[in-house]
Amino acid sequence: MHTTRYGSACLTVLSFLSLSVQAQDKKDLSFRQIFRGETTGLYQPLPSIRGWADDTHYIEYRTTGGASKAWKVDAATGKAEPYATPPEGATVQVRDHDIIYTSAEGTETKLTSDTAQEKNPTLSPDGKYVAFTRTNDLYSIEIATKKEIRYTTDGSDVVYNGWASWVYYEEILGRASRYRAFWWSPDSRYLAYMHFDDSKVPVFPIYSEKGQHGYLENTRYPEAGDTNPAVKIGTVPVTGGKTLWADFNEKDDQYFGAPFFTPEGRLWVQWMNRGQDNLKIYEINPDNGQKKEIYDEKQSTWIDWYDNIPFLTGGKGFILRSDKSGWAHLYWHNADGSLNKQLTSGNWTVKDITAIDNKQGIIYFTARKEASPRIDLYQVSMKTGAITRLTFGDYYHAVDMSPNGSYFVTTYSNLSTPPRMALLNNKGKVIRELGDARGSQFGQYNLAGTAMQYYKTRDGLELPMTITMPFNMQPGKKYPILISIYGGPDAGSVYDNWKMPLSTQWWAQEGVIQVVIDNRSSGQLGKMGMNYIHRQLGKREIEDYMDAAKWLRAQPWTDTTKVCITGGSFGGYMTCMALTYGADVFTHGVANFAVTDWQLYDSHYTERYMDTPQENPEGYRITSPITYADRYKGLLRIVHGTMDDNVHMQNSIQFVDKLENLGKHFEFMVYPGERHGWRNSVKNRHSDNEMYRFIYSYLLERPFPKEFEQ
């Protein structure tokens, strides 16, 4: 895919070194500008555009007199007028444990008044009701009368109605759900909701040191191979009454994804087997709960949930984005679920559908097509299959399209160009440039440049990384390498866009080579690349990082005694693998809140890639850094929050135990009371400073600057 670039690898990086040479007439950024927020003049804000009022008017927020107000801007002319109807319309929120309704005109009404905590208040589409959960039961309240309707009565500490079990919140419905597991029908006539029974899910105790005696926080958390929550999904009339349960056996070992509603208001339910290699979509009969299969997909590895199913008007079916071919593409299905035609194909990835013009039969979508590290906007004709690129240049485009696809706003940048914003029509013609993030002082500073570089894996794949070189590199001098990674499936970090935190400039001034690497499962090679990792999550990925690091170690400017890697969560796991499995390549590492044995992580995420420990014991053994602890010889710092409810500190403790038993030297830092990542600003600053201290102590071998502690 990028063979010509790889052939000139050294040339690419060496020619780019000139980008990082300090110019005599420019100044360096100061410590206080980089770390304490002092003004630089490097950047200026782009317009605050948030969505569309209709197909020809976008919404822009402008601040005057300290207040931010919405304006409706005509895309064709640029004429703006105050947006009379607030974009958010009526809203609901919880305040002091009660639900407060705010009308579109701004009038507040208190809808509940009790001591219990209401959660996830959600307006019905017709604006007449607010649904919510309280003590794990599902309710709604009629706004006009304040009449409360209770739909369920069996909520308890292990039974939840409309409130997600932890593994569903984290892995299926997503953190944005805030545990909400109920959905309004489009006509507001009924609610669909999930019912969870966690009684057979193992309890994981999380210890808090607070107070004289401390306490345990017990979470129903299914680890790999454990019993999952029993789940059923049903519908209940808005006015109350009996729940109609969809025709599934809640005792089956299965998962349900977020449901969808057809334009006619029919409920579609996503179902998956425990092995996550068979996804089905069923339509539920509203009269008796019987299910009818609409779609059936099988893959040899795993399948991801659908988070969006766009329906076509006039009963012409729906569009699915599936990666069953090894690359994510668009498929047009008829209303009964049968395949009409495949709309896109090739060794590239469709990202998202941004709009559908039903009249013209055109679908607008974003894709990684021109180059995998970039995203562009395209259209495809449903009649001819012709694909047209609508964005321009060698840029990464973040697109916000009007509802029917007449216009779009793009915020575009690349590694050497700060973000700019433009308005275009659906022919790809620029209507107006809207903003440029480059500030008035941008040209007055020495700024390190970042370049894209490709490396080859041991089995011949080609993957990208970015390299930011230090200033004033001296011929013959060796420089330390700092590699930042995440590494999880379909969660790449290498893109051709402007990502330049000011701290990057500090380390360029201090003489650190900064590198970001993607592995084969990152999404750069589509699902085809991800399929390599099935049943051996982490092994092929760390080998890719080792191959990239070996290329770095072979360069004349690399200090091979200082090749450091760092990351959090999956990146922490990769770091632990790097200092054990990859100990001959990596010399230093900082592993934050890391998984150290996939048996210790949750069922849904882990088994998607690994199957269960009972089905794949060897896969679990060969992917744990604990297995390779005897190879450890560099210096690893292990960092974890004591109350991490996602990647439990049990992971780090078991790894620490193994290293101690082997007589290995390492460092260990705990953050009392902290969860997955630090939410406490004091702990954040401490963690940052300790990372910086690590860089100075072991990579730069210089005293830690006092400014960091002031």
Secondary structure, 3 states (H helix, E strand, C coil): CCHHHHHCHHHHHHHHHHHHCCCCCCECCCHHHHHCCCCCCCECCCCEEEEEEECCEEEEEEEECCEEEEEEEECCCCCEEECCCCCCCCEEEEECCEEEEECCCCCEEECCCCCCCEEEEEECCCCCEEEEEECCEEEEEECCCCEEEECCCCCCCCEEECECCHHHHHHHHCHHHCCECEEECCCCCEEEEEEEECCCCCEEEEEECCCCCCEEEEEECCECCCCCCEEEEEEEECCCCCCEECCCCCCCCEEECCCEECCCCCEEEEEEECCCCEEEEEEECCCCCCEEEEEEEECCCCCCCCCCCCECHHHCCEEEEECCCCCCEEEEECCCCCEEEECCCCCCEEEEEEEEECCCCEEEEEEECCCCCCCEEEEEECCCCCEEECCCCCCEEEEEECCCCCEEEEEEEECCEEEEEEEEECCCCEEEEEEECECCCHHHECCCCEEEEEEECCCCCEEEEEEECCCCCCCCCCEEEEEECCCCCCCCCCCCCCCCCHHHHHHHHHCCEEEEECCCCCCCCHHHHHHHHCCCCCHHHHHHHHHHHHHHHCCCCEEEEEEEEEEECHHHHHHHHHCCCCCCCCCEEEEECCCCCHHHCEHHHHHHHHCCCCCCHHHHHHCCHHHHHHHCCCEEEEEEECCCCCCCCHHHHHHHHHHHHCCCCCEEEEECCCCCCCCCHHHHHHHHHHHHHHHHHHHHCCCCCHHHHC
